[in-house]
Amino acid sequence: MRRLADDRGMTTIQVAILLPGILIWMLLAVQYGLWWHGKQVANAAAAEALDAAQVPEGGPDDGDRAAHDLLRQSGNLSSVEVDVERRGGEVTVIVRGQAPQLLPGFAWSVTARSSGPVERFIPQEDR
């Protein structure tokens, strides 16, 4: 009987010790989800910029504008940089940004890259 009386309050101490660790793990899982979503948004913005910049009458400014329009609608990334480069017959787009931050010290950046040829019109008789 005396042994049982000495263990009183043990559950409260265990919860007080374990709960902060459990909460941090939960926040890390949510942080990873925010990073993953930011990565998907950056990939979509890079693809959108590539689509706009690789048409014959398109250019780097069109790609930049298309990427920023999509990023403005998503609202998930901050400190966004969009680099659209069109050289010869190739277009390359790089989108960089920061995912939202829940925990201090866990600033995760995202980068997406997309490239493709510049589209050109070939008349039917030349195909």
QUIHU-V424899 format. One record per backbone hydrogen bond with DSSP energy under -1.0 kcal/mol. NH is the residue of the N-H (numbers start at 1). CO is the residue of the C=O. Records with the same first field share a line. If there is no record, write none. Layout:
NH->CO, CO
This chain:
5->1
6->2
10->7
13->9
14->10
15->11
16->12
17->13
18->14
19->15
22->18
23->19
24->20
25->21
26->22
27->23
28->24
29->25
30->26
31->27
32->28
33->29
34->30
35->31
36->32
37->33
38->34
39->35
40->36
41->37
42->38
43->39
44->40
45->41
46->42
47->43
48->44
49->45
50->46
51->47
52->48
53->49
54->50
58->55
63->59
64->60
65->61
66->62
67->63
68->64
69->65
70->66
71->67
72->68
73->69
74->70
75->71
78->98
81->96
83->94
85->92
87->90
90->87
91->116
92->85
93->114
94->83
95->112
96->81
97->110
98->78
99->108
106->103
110->97
112->95
114->93
116->91
118->89
119->54
126->123
127->124
